[in-house]
């Protein structure tokens, strides 16, 4: 394989630039050309691509966002859109494709591999950590650390005023950002889509913590359950303590990637190119038990995400 394409698709995630760098430089090491495709699958359909060189990826490993930019492309779900993408791939002599994105991006990669015979490798780039086949997705660690920093600051002011703060974090229908940031920040309560919550039980827990001498409470709510505003409104109606909502929002997607995400990016990008070099496609790379793995992309996107109940139970034991 002499020429490959590279795109980032869906929501951006810290570490995407580091993965782009790893793909480009590994490919050049093996004597392969790399064409960067801007704006994801949309750019593939409109021929927004250019040849990337060694210096094209200089000084980006520490940058958030994605140099190639990204977009959500509903047209990729149609046969007409898929054919446009394939026409561009063939026109530019691209023999394999690396797709950095989440489950929706992987489904597009699967179609290109399965139905059009284009070797495609998926790199899991999403802060949500909602892909079951890999222990961690690219960007998750940085997003959790961003939430952790903000929750730490909120704790300072909530304690000063003896308030309750409801903090809304991202994750779509997956509660991992809420779970990990909640445990790491010492939050008293987390509310996630995977576990039903009882408002009366939450009030009881808050009252118990205040009776034991605590002066503030942090409740981390995953966006897949409800908004911070709505949850705070409901809670305020059944408690005498002052409640304040905070939605962390899209700041979770930005910022310089953590060491953990930079390491994942380097390993994921390198593995993706080595698979294509060997003529292997229709795979997704990931990490499991601290080892870089690859598996059939169809199987990867079909696996149902499981929730870490053990971690959730740990929170219940230590958040007093």
Order of alpha helices (4+ residues) and beta strands (2+ residues): beta-alpha-beta-alpha-beta-alpha-beta-alpha-beta-alpha-beta-alpha-beta-alpha-beta-alpha-beta-alpha-beta-beta-alpha-alpha
